[in-house]
Amino acid sequence: MKKKFVIIGAGLAGLTCANLLAEKDIDVTIIEKQKTIGGLAAGINENGFSMDIGPHYMVLPKDSVITEKIKNMLGEKNLLSFLDFANSHKAYFNNKVRRKFPTIKEFLNQKSRFFRINVFLEIFFLKIKLVFSKSEYKSGNEYLKKNYGKLLYENWFKYYYSNIFEEENLPKDFVMNQFPPIELKKRRRNIKGSQDNLKKSPFFDCYPRFGMNDLIKKLNEELTKNKVEIILDSNIESIERKDNEKIITYEKDDKKLQLVFDGIVFAVPPSKAINWLSNSTEKIKSNSNKTPVAYNAIITYLFVDQEKVFDGWIINLYDPKFLISRISQQNHLSKNIAPEGKSLLTIEIKCNPSDKIWKNTDDEIYNVVIKEIKKMDILNAEKIFGHRIIRIPRIYPKFNSIQVNDEKLVNLINSNENEYTFSHEYDSNNLISNDTDNNKQYRLGGMLIGISSAYNLVEQIIINLKK
Ligand SMILES: Cc1cc2nc3c(=O)[nH]c(=O)nc-3n(C[C@H](O)[C@H](O)[C@H](O)COP(=O)(O)OP(=O)(O)OC[C@H]3O[C@@H](n4cnc5c(N)ncnc54)[C@H](O)[C@@H]3O)c2cc1C
């Protein structure tokens, strides 16, 4: 008899997992609470164009089954590779859009001799102080101030990290690894920082020619071919475990329905999956709900009456005084995303749920965005002909929170026979992967994490089913 599995959640990870399981001759059903599939990689349709919710590019491994499969699905020529990645990523720092964020060395070279002398004097005295008193650091920020000095911290580090982290809460180990303590003799080398790591990456950056939603469409075609059933717009009420059966009760079209499966894959964040665990897990459930894990996102889409707004594709903002953290020109990637001669800017604001901006109305958010963009001097306001705003809670990971609790939850879910989840709740767009052989770090994308987790999980499921 064929095994029957249910996938809860139809994001990129869930869809990939469903297809792989179906290819292994497993009967697969997907249950999704939204009316459409794709999750964060779905497109928003606007006048016949499909805008991305968030993803702006995929990072794929150069030689891998995953990349081959995606190429086959889209058609090789429809996977656009970005060789000139560096030139497309701009940085807004010190009131200017620049080719890139300056390294410490470049930054110091731009400053006056007086400033440079002060920085070196401060580091020198800090170094002497550290010889006499061993320091314990509570945070990455404290470490940086006590090793690199307040001048460099206030004028460079604070800006450098403003694009990624909550300013007062830098993760200590990560920061110390990126910027090791300065040895005076090797000062020149250490102070350069570690920003050149991406150059020899075994990954490449790419994008589907017809928009990210094209990948979702192609996955959907595969699902139909593989006879995967998709139940959309439904709300799972409970999951009961009886002998080896998983009984799912869900609501659809105001009707209560039930389905029985041999196995479950939770392709939703673990914090959601715990809602369907048994009562014995109350303690973990209540602990995990208290942990702050991620920032919220406010995405503003601006429609602009202009072919191109700026040179390049993405501007990362390195300025803690700005609420905007990233601006991208989606039409730079695919012509199918905005009408000819027009542009679509996607503007991201990263915030805490308690921040004022999160509670603002759409009009208030629009005004903040316009004010900041005007300050950046990249857009003539008269050229804007429309906007749209969406809010996504808990999406950008907080580095400090990739924590034990999540691991506990994943282990707990996986300890139920034939139940699995991905631990990707916090692995969004700033995840760093270590290549220990070459001692390099690469920045991966949330999509690759989702897809590769699905491949690994399916391999594990098949091994377990054969036992
Ligand atoms: C602004 C932004 C920019 C980004 N930029 C990039 C980028 O440049 N590159 C990159 O690689 N990644 C990027 N990402 C991240 C990437 O979009 C995600 O990591 C990836 O799409 C996540 O896929 P997933 O399947 O793991 O999760 P999701 O897409 O979140 O899928 C989870 C699915 O589960 C469903 N679900 C939730 N609860 C339930 C429930 N109770 N019952 C049933 N279904 C449920 C959801 O509706 C959703 O469809 C970005 C994300 C954002 C928001």
PDBQT file of the ligand as one rigid body, heavy atoms in Angstrom, charges set to zero:
ROOT
HETATM    1  C1  LIG A 501      11.026  41.067   2.158  1.00  0.00    +0.000 C 
HETATM    2  C2  LIG A 501      11.646  39.735   1.948  1.00  0.00    +0.000 A 
HETATM    3  C3  LIG A 501      12.759  39.630   1.129  1.00  0.00    +0.000 A 
HETATM    4  C4  LIG A 501      13.351  38.398   0.905  1.00  0.00    +0.000 A 
HETATM    5  N1  LIG A 501      14.402  38.319   0.067  1.00  0.00    +0.000 NA
HETATM    6  C5  LIG A 501      14.945  37.119  -0.211  1.00  0.00    +0.000 A 
HETATM    7  C6  LIG A 501      15.982  36.999  -1.170  1.00  0.00    +0.000 A 
HETATM    8  O1  LIG A 501      16.402  37.966  -1.779  1.00  0.00    +0.000 OA
HETATM    9  N2  LIG A 501      16.481  35.772  -1.407  1.00  0.00    +0.000 N 
HETATM   10  C7  LIG A 501      16.021  34.651  -0.747  1.00  0.00    +0.000 A 
HETATM   11  O2  LIG A 501      16.508  33.545  -0.999  1.00  0.00    +0.000 OA
HETATM   12  N3  LIG A 501      15.033  34.732   0.152  1.00  0.00    +0.000 NA
HETATM   13  C8  LIG A 501      14.477  35.936   0.432  1.00  0.00    +0.000 A 
HETATM   14  N4  LIG A 501      13.460  36.023   1.326  1.00  0.00    +0.000 N 
HETATM   15  C9  LIG A 501      13.084  34.834   2.092  1.00  0.00    +0.000 C 
HETATM   16  C10 LIG A 501      12.262  33.847   1.279  1.00  0.00    +0.000 C 
HETATM   17  O3  LIG A 501      11.159  34.481   0.721  1.00  0.00    +0.000 OA
HETATM   18  C11 LIG A 501      11.741  32.787   2.257  1.00  0.00    +0.000 C 
HETATM   19  O4  LIG A 501      12.798  32.299   3.053  1.00  0.00    +0.000 OA
HETATM   20  C12 LIG A 501      11.130  31.581   1.558  1.00  0.00    +0.000 C 
HETATM   21  O5  LIG A 501      10.236  31.966   0.536  1.00  0.00    +0.000 OA
HETATM   22  C13 LIG A 501      10.426  30.786   2.658  1.00  0.00    +0.000 C 
HETATM   23  O6  LIG A 501       9.816  29.636   2.127  1.00  0.00    +0.000 OA
HETATM   24  P1  LIG A 501       9.188  28.585   3.112  1.00  0.00    +0.000 P 
HETATM   25  O7  LIG A 501       8.442  27.590   2.335  1.00  0.00    +0.000 OA
HETATM   26  O8  LIG A 501      10.241  28.093   3.998  1.00  0.00    +0.000 OA
HETATM   27  O9  LIG A 501       8.201  29.433   4.064  1.00  0.00    +0.000 OA
HETATM   28  P2  LIG A 501       6.876  30.282   3.653  1.00  0.00    +0.000 P 
HETATM   29  O10 LIG A 501       6.989  30.861   2.311  1.00  0.00    +0.000 OA
HETATM   30  O11 LIG A 501       6.628  31.181   4.815  1.00  0.00    +0.000 OA
HETATM   31  O12 LIG A 501       5.776  29.149   3.630  1.00  0.00    +0.000 OA
HETATM   32  C14 LIG A 501       5.036  28.733   4.729  1.00  0.00    +0.000 C 
HETATM   33  C15 LIG A 501       3.644  28.419   4.239  1.00  0.00    +0.000 C 
HETATM   34  O13 LIG A 501       2.909  27.876   5.338  1.00  0.00    +0.000 OA
HETATM   35  C16 LIG A 501       1.627  28.429   5.324  1.00  0.00    +0.000 C 
HETATM   36  N5  LIG A 501       1.032  28.328   6.660  1.00  0.00    +0.000 N 
HETATM   37  C17 LIG A 501       1.353  29.036   7.772  1.00  0.00    +0.000 A 
HETATM   38  N6  LIG A 501       0.571  28.663   8.804  1.00  0.00    +0.000 NA
HETATM   39  C18 LIG A 501      -0.250  27.695   8.324  1.00  0.00    +0.000 A 
HETATM   40  C19 LIG A 501      -1.290  26.928   8.919  1.00  0.00    +0.000 A 
HETATM   41  N7  LIG A 501      -1.667  27.105  10.184  1.00  0.00    +0.000 N 
HETATM   42  N8  LIG A 501      -1.920  26.014   8.148  1.00  0.00    +0.000 NA
HETATM   43  C20 LIG A 501      -1.573  25.824   6.848  1.00  0.00    +0.000 A 
HETATM   44  N9  LIG A 501      -0.603  26.533   6.238  1.00  0.00    +0.000 NA
HETATM   45  C21 LIG A 501       0.048  27.470   6.969  1.00  0.00    +0.000 A 
HETATM   46  C22 LIG A 501       1.874  29.873   4.885  1.00  0.00    +0.000 C 
HETATM   47  O14 LIG A 501       0.670  30.478   4.417  1.00  0.00    +0.000 OA
HETATM   48  C23 LIG A 501       2.898  29.666   3.777  1.00  0.00    +0.000 C 
HETATM   49  O15 LIG A 501       2.296  29.435   2.526  1.00  0.00    +0.000 OA
HETATM   50  C24 LIG A 501      12.828  37.238   1.544  1.00  0.00    +0.000 A 
HETATM   51  C25 LIG A 501      11.693  37.338   2.352  1.00  0.00    +0.000 A 
HETATM   52  C26 LIG A 501      11.095  38.578   2.542  1.00  0.00    +0.000 A 
HETATM   53  C27 LIG A 501       9.849  38.656   3.368  1.00  0.00    +0.000 C 
ENDROOT
TORSDOF 0
